[in-house]
Structure formats: structure tokens, C-alpha cells
Amino acid sequence: MPQAPQQLLFLPGASGNRQFWQPLAAQLRHPARQVHLGWPGFGDTPARADVQGMDDLVDLVLQHIDQPTALVAQSMGGIIAVRAALARPQLITHLVLSVTSGGVDMSDLGASNWRKDYTAAYPQLPRWFVDDHSDLGPRLGELPMPVLLLWGDRDPISPVAVGQRLARLLPQALLRIVPGADHDLGLSHATQAAQWLDQHLGAA
């Protein structure tokens, strides 16, 4: 029986939108404290001189993990979540990864190249996510905690095949596929995703 989290730490995607997970979080029955992180220099989160790359973002997340914690991550935030879980597996009770690469190679899985559109849409944002090509696939078997994978079957950025690969590589993974959902399913299908998340966390 996995340990119950005392804290739910919500991580945004590459836009750094701290509000992304809030509609889902507001519907959760699980009593754990909720924390919504933003990425310094992205969205409405002020830049910080000590945050200049992906390693610094991982360190920022780790600073918040001082108690049993469930990580809930969107898109590129999933890479940071996986890295944090690998660094502190004894304190990460659950993982929720939504439409993310999770650090696996997606080149053979039909994913569209989102990086060009991203830099065009957000030219003012740092390029850390764009330039990141983490390959965490060989280490995913080290993660012992239950993992909920949330995917939409109409997501060109992270197709269902990516979720299926993660489900094979993670020891305790459950893949949930939302028909008709795109890359923003955590927001567009917040009610359904919240129900699955409560089940995943073992909410009464």
C-alpha cells in the first residue's frame, strides 16, 4: 500500500502557467496540501538569477519536497517531475504525468515537432525546455511509486504511443486515455482527470 501524500505539488508545462492545474485541483477530494509551482522567468513567475536552466528547475522542485509528496506534471514539466522522483524516490508517493515525454525518446512515436511553434508563440521565454533532450528512459525502471499517465487521443505533440511506451517502462503505471482530448486535457477535461487522480491517490 503506497504512502499517502501530505502534499500535492503541481508542475506546469513549458508555458509556465501556474493556473493550468487549478480547475482540476479545486475538484479533488484528497485532503493533502496543494502547491502550484511556476517556472521563474515564465508566465507570471518572476525570473530569478539562480534559475538558469533545467537543472535549476529540478533543484527548485526538490526544495519543496520535504514531506511525502505526489507530483502532478503537465507536458515538459513531466521531465522535471521524473528527475525529481529519481532524485528523491523515498519522498515521492505518487506521480501523475500528463501528455509528457517523461524523458523518453519520442522521435519514432509520431510526435510533431512542437519546438518551432513554441519559440514562435513565446519568443520572450527562456529556451531551456526547447533545448532539453533528456533521455531518462533507461532509468524509469528505478521508480517504484504508482504512476498515473493521462493522455488524449488527439494530441499531436505527445501521441498516445508515448504514454504506452511510458506504461511499459514504469513498474507501476496506469495509462488513462481521454477520447477527443488534446494537449491541454488536464484543463479541458479537468473533472474526469480529477476523478482519476483521486482514485490514484486513494482518496476516501
GIHU-V250388 format. One record per residue. N is the residue number from 0. RES is the residue in one letter. SS is DSSP state (H for helix, E for strand, L for the rest). Layout:
n = [N/N]
res = [RES/RES]
ss = [SS/SS]
This chain:
n = [0/1/2/3/4/5/6/7/8/9/10/11/12/13/14/15/16/17/18/19/20/21/22/23/24/25/26/27/28/29/30/31/32/33/34/35/36/37/38/39/40/41/42/43/44/45/46/47/48/49/50/51/52/53/54/55/56/57/58/59/60/61/62/63/64/65/66/67/68/69/70/71/72/73/74/75/76/77/78/79/80/81/82/83/84/85/86/87/88/89/90/91/92/93/94/95/96/97/98/99/100/101/102/103/104/105/106/107/108/109/110/111/112/113/114/115/116/117/118/119/120/121/122/123/124/125/126/127/128/129/130/131/132/133/134/135/136/137/138/139/140/141/142/143/144/145/146/147/148/149/150/151/152/153/154/155/156/157/158/159/160/161/162/163/164/165/166/167/168/169/170/171/172/173/174/175/176/177/178/179/180/181/182/183/184/185/186/187/188/189/190/191/192/193/194/195/196/197/198/199/200/201/202/203]
res = [M/P/Q/A/P/Q/Q/L/L/F/L/P/G/A/S/G/N/R/Q/F/W/Q/P/L/A/A/Q/L/R/H/P/A/R/Q/V/H/L/G/W/P/G/F/G/D/T/P/A/R/A/D/V/Q/G/M/D/D/L/V/D/L/V/L/Q/H/I/D/Q/P/T/A/L/V/A/Q/S/M/G/G/I/I/A/V/R/A/A/L/A/R/P/Q/L/I/T/H/L/V/L/S/V/T/S/G/G/V/D/M/S/D/L/G/A/S/N/W/R/K/D/Y/T/A/A/Y/P/Q/L/P/R/W/F/V/D/D/H/S/D/L/G/P/R/L/G/E/L/P/M/P/V/L/L/L/W/G/D/R/D/P/I/S/P/V/A/V/G/Q/R/L/A/R/L/L/P/Q/A/L/L/R/I/V/P/G/A/D/H/D/L/G/L/S/H/A/T/Q/A/A/Q/W/L/D/Q/H/L/G/A/A]
ss = [L/L/L/L/L/L/E/E/E/E/E/L/L/L/L/L/L/L/L/L/L/H/H/H/H/L/L/L/L/L/L/L/E/E/E/E/L/L/L/L/L/L/L/L/L/L/L/L/L/L/L/L/L/H/H/H/H/H/H/H/H/H/H/L/L/L/L/L/E/E/E/E/E/E/L/L/H/H/H/H/H/H/H/H/H/H/H/L/L/L/L/E/E/E/E/E/E/E/L/L/L/L/L/L/L/L/L/L/L/L/L/L/L/H/H/H/H/H/H/H/H/L/L/L/L/L/L/H/H/H/H/L/L/L/L/L/H/H/H/H/H/H/L/L/L/E/E/E/E/E/E/E/L/L/L/L/L/L/L/H/H/H/H/H/H/H/H/H/H/L/L/L/E/E/E/E/E/E/L/L/L/L/L/L/H/H/H/H/L/H/H/H/H/H/H/H/H/H/H/H/H/L/L/L]
